Amino acid sequence: MAAIFFLFWMILNGRWTNETALIGAAVTAVMLLFAWKACDWSFKKEGRFYLALPRIIGFCIIVIWEIAKANLNMCNIIYFAEPEAVTRSIQTRLNTRLGKMALANAITLTPGTISVTLQGDELTVHCLRPELAEGLDDLIFERKLLKIEEALHG
């Protein structure tokens, strides 16, 4: 994070001199102190984030792939089938609020499904067709997010 703060300072400054680098180092130190105190940041948490980064990128790729597949499925439903909306509640095994929010957003981003409510561990999803609701039993999104939570929180 220190490198990011320092690089951001230098980009905003627009020139490289010893004076701007020295001031940038001081500003970086102050920002790290602020992040440590106010945001519960630590080198250990940052290290875990960098180790989990490949999993996070993999999750994003899976979400994009599932969105593309669902778009093709929606074309099929629009042209050849009638919508039969169903609402279904599922229990999530995710532990963090951020993980649950990422799951709900990934479901909402996928065409044909919308996350309606998230209360505790129960997520209510509105699906355009009953077969879309059947796919909620074993969500690849949840499996990937569980691995990310494991990498971040141990």
C-alpha positions as CSV (number, residue, x, y, z in Angstrom):
1,M,0.0,0.0,0.0
2,A,2.9,2.3,0.7
3,A,4.1,2.0,-2.9
4,I,0.6,2.8,-4.2
5,F,0.3,5.9,-1.9
6,F,3.7,7.1,-3.0
7,L,3.1,6.4,-6.7
8,F,-0.3,8.2,-6.5
9,W,1.5,11.2,-4.9
10,M,4.1,11.4,-7.6
11,I,1.5,11.0,-10.4
12,L,-0.6,13.8,-8.9
13,N,2.4,16.0,-8.5
14,G,3.4,15.6,-12.1
15,R,7.2,15.9,-11.7
16,W,10.0,14.0,-10.1
17,T,12.4,16.0,-7.8
18,N,14.1,15.1,-4.6
19,E,11.8,17.6,-2.8
20,T,8.6,16.0,-4.1
21,A,9.9,12.5,-3.4
22,L,10.7,13.5,0.2
23,I,7.4,15.2,0.8
24,G,5.7,12.1,-0.9
25,A,7.5,9.8,1.6
26,A,6.2,11.9,4.5
27,V,2.7,12.0,3.1
28,T,2.8,8.2,2.5
29,A,3.9,7.7,6.1
30,V,1.0,9.8,7.4
31,M,-1.5,7.9,5.1
32,L,-0.2,4.5,6.3
33,L,-0.6,5.7,9.9
34,F,-4.1,6.8,9.2
35,A,-4.9,3.5,7.4
36,W,-3.5,1.6,10.4
37,K,-5.5,3.5,13.0
38,A,-8.8,4.2,11.2
39,C,-9.1,1.3,8.7
40,D,-7.7,-1.5,10.8
41,W,-5.0,-2.0,8.1
42,S,-1.8,-4.1,8.7
43,F,1.0,-5.5,6.7
44,K,-0.3,-9.0,7.5
45,K,-3.8,-8.1,6.0
46,E,-2.2,-6.5,3.0
47,G,-0.1,-9.7,2.4
48,R,-3.2,-11.9,2.7
49,F,-4.9,-9.6,0.1
50,Y,-2.1,-10.0,-2.4
51,L,-2.1,-13.8,-1.9
52,A,-5.9,-13.8,-2.5
53,L,-5.7,-11.6,-5.5
54,P,-5.5,-14.4,-8.1
55,R,-8.6,-15.9,-6.5
56,I,-10.4,-12.5,-6.7
57,I,-9.4,-12.2,-10.4
58,G,-10.6,-15.7,-11.0
59,F,-14.0,-14.9,-9.3
60,C,-14.4,-11.8,-11.6
61,I,-13.7,-14.0,-14.7
62,I,-16.2,-16.5,-13.5
63,V,-18.8,-13.8,-13.0
64,I,-18.2,-12.4,-16.5
65,W,-18.4,-15.9,-18.0
66,E,-21.7,-16.7,-16.2
67,I,-23.2,-13.3,-17.3
68,A,-22.3,-14.2,-21.0
69,K,-23.9,-17.7,-20.6
70,A,-27.0,-16.2,-18.9
71,N,-27.4,-13.6,-21.7
72,L,-27.6,-16.4,-24.3
73,N,-30.1,-18.2,-22.1
74,M,-32.2,-15.1,-21.8
75,C,-32.4,-14.8,-25.6
76,N,-33.7,-18.3,-25.7
77,I,-36.3,-17.5,-23.0
78,I,-37.4,-14.3,-24.6
79,Y,-37.9,-15.8,-28.1
80,F,-39.1,-19.4,-27.3
81,A,-40.5,-19.6,-23.7
82,E,-42.8,-17.7,-21.4
83,P,-41.5,-16.3,-18.2
84,E,-42.7,-18.1,-15.1
85,A,-41.2,-16.0,-12.3
86,V,-40.4,-17.8,-9.0
87,T,-38.9,-16.5,-5.8
88,R,-36.5,-18.8,-3.8
89,S,-34.6,-18.4,-0.6
90,I,-31.2,-20.0,-0.2
91,Q,-28.9,-20.3,2.8
92,T,-25.3,-19.0,2.3
93,R,-22.3,-20.4,4.0
94,L,-20.4,-17.1,3.6
95,N,-19.2,-15.5,6.9
96,T,-18.4,-11.9,6.0
97,R,-20.8,-9.1,5.0
98,L,-18.6,-8.3,2.1
99,G,-18.7,-11.9,0.8
100,K,-22.5,-12.0,1.1
101,M,-22.8,-8.7,-0.7
102,A,-20.5,-9.9,-3.5
103,L,-22.7,-13.0,-3.8
104,A,-25.9,-11.0,-4.0
105,N,-24.4,-8.7,-6.5
106,A,-23.1,-11.5,-8.7
107,I,-26.5,-13.1,-8.7
108,T,-28.1,-9.8,-9.6
109,L,-25.6,-9.1,-12.4
110,T,-26.5,-12.5,-14.0
111,P,-29.5,-11.9,-16.3
112,G,-32.7,-13.7,-15.3
113,T,-32.0,-13.5,-11.5
114,I,-32.3,-10.7,-9.0
115,S,-31.3,-10.7,-5.3
116,V,-34.3,-9.4,-3.5
117,T,-33.3,-9.5,0.2
118,L,-30.3,-10.6,2.3
119,Q,-31.1,-11.1,6.0
120,G,-28.5,-12.9,8.0
121,D,-27.5,-16.0,6.0
122,E,-30.7,-16.1,4.0
123,L,-30.7,-14.7,0.5
124,T,-34.0,-14.4,-1.4
125,V,-33.6,-14.5,-5.2
126,H,-36.2,-13.7,-7.9
127,C,-35.8,-15.9,-11.0
128,L,-37.4,-15.4,-14.4
129,R,-37.8,-19.2,-14.9
130,P,-38.0,-22.2,-12.5
131,E,-34.9,-23.8,-14.0
132,L,-32.9,-20.8,-13.0
133,A,-34.0,-21.3,-9.4
134,E,-32.7,-24.9,-9.6
135,G,-29.2,-23.6,-10.3
136,L,-29.2,-21.8,-7.0
137,D,-28.5,-25.0,-5.0
138,D,-24.8,-25.2,-6.0
139,L,-23.6,-21.7,-6.9
140,I,-20.1,-21.5,-8.3
141,F,-20.1,-17.9,-7.0
142,E,-20.4,-19.0,-3.4
143,R,-17.7,-21.7,-3.8
144,K,-15.3,-19.1,-5.2
145,L,-16.1,-16.6,-2.5
146,L,-15.6,-19.1,0.2
147,K,-12.1,-19.7,-1.1
148,I,-11.5,-16.0,-1.1
149,E,-12.8,-15.6,2.5
150,E,-10.5,-18.5,3.5
151,A,-7.5,-16.8,1.9
152,L,-8.2,-13.4,3.5
153,H,-9.3,-14.5,7.0
154,G,-7.6,-17.8,7.5
